[in-house]
């Protein structure tokens, strides 16, 4: 554990006390109001409403180190706590793959379930000559500097990774030549593209809905396994011949040393929420698409995502 995480963890241990009034706890590794907080509160409420837990789920906000504080806390202090789940997302696995949490690694916890996702997208200005992903890939193959992408993450972050995965799937290997500009959020990234400063934007579906409706941008692809309900006119990358799925999933990990039975029990509870009409309504109201993987299926999927992200990060020089 690096010194920064250790110092934060010591402070957290002094400020957080357990509550015996709650049978289960969900840690949101951020302040109230963000995506991890949303995941804990919405899924926690449904776990209780659907009778999956006997008492209301306690939500503990533990901001710090981009999720690293909560991760270190679980590994060091809660490794056997079978009543604990922790909200996670694609940002969590990307940071772990890139060693952003110091010497922490993804195998120090168990990945129990994903329940909904903000689909990844690649969009261009409405008047762009690129009509599909093949046009985009061919343009970059012909001249790698001719297409610059704008995204809401820093270089090496998840938005940066999305077009690189598509390009690799399309047979383009010199991805270090691809131009990427990281800006402050998806709206700024779209502004860069609509204004002609970049030729494409890479981000999430929730960031582009208003711009699609106004006709300012056109989506080349959504990076999901199937077309997104409500946006059926946007083709997937897979149906265009690019085997890429890149979604900002919402889900959970649990402590590493709980038993297989306890792990499976959490997986079943999360599956029950995913199957409920109440969760379908929550997703629709918050711009999420169905994306459910639980138990061993999710663990195996995360393992592969970590390996792929680490390899791609090394290739573009984010990690050595």
Secondary structure, DSSP 8 states (H G I E B T S, - for coil): --HHHHHHHHHHHHH----TT-S-EEEESS-TTSHHHHHHHHHHHHHHHTTSSSS--EEEE---GGGHHHHHHHHHH-TT-TTEEEEEEHHHHHHHHTTTTTT--GGGEEEEEEEEEEEEEEEEETT-S--SHHHHHHHHHH-GGG-EEEESS-TTSHHHHHHHHHHHHTT---GGGSEEEE-SSHHHHHHHHHTTSSSEEEEEHHHHHHHHHHTSEEEEEE-SSS--TT-TTS-BTGGGT-----EEEEEEEEETTS-HHHHHHHHHHHHHHHTSHHHHHHHHHTT-EEEEEEHHHHHHHHHHHHHHHHHHHHHTTS--
